[in-house]
Amino acid sequence: MMIKRLSELSDAEMGRLLRREVDLEKAMDVAKKILADVREKGDAALIKYTKKFDGVEL
C-alpha cells in the first residue's frame, strides 16, 4: 500500500486526487457490510479489519 501525505503532493497530484470519481453506492454498500459484521462479531471483526485495512495484527 502506498501512503502519501497531502502536504507533500504537487498541485497536479492534488488535482488528480480531487477529480477522482468515486462510486458512492458501492462504498456505502461495503461500509454497511463492515458495520454489520462489527455489530455481529464485535472485537473479532475489528481485529480482522484492522489487519485487512491497516496491515496491523493485534
Number of C-alpha atoms within 10 A of each C-alpha: 6 3 5 8 6 10 7 9 12 10 9 9 12 13 11 11 12 9 9 7 8 8 7 9 9 10 10 11 10 12 12 12 11 15 14 13 16 17 12 11 11 12 12 12 17 17 14 16 17 14 13 11 9 10 11 11 10 8
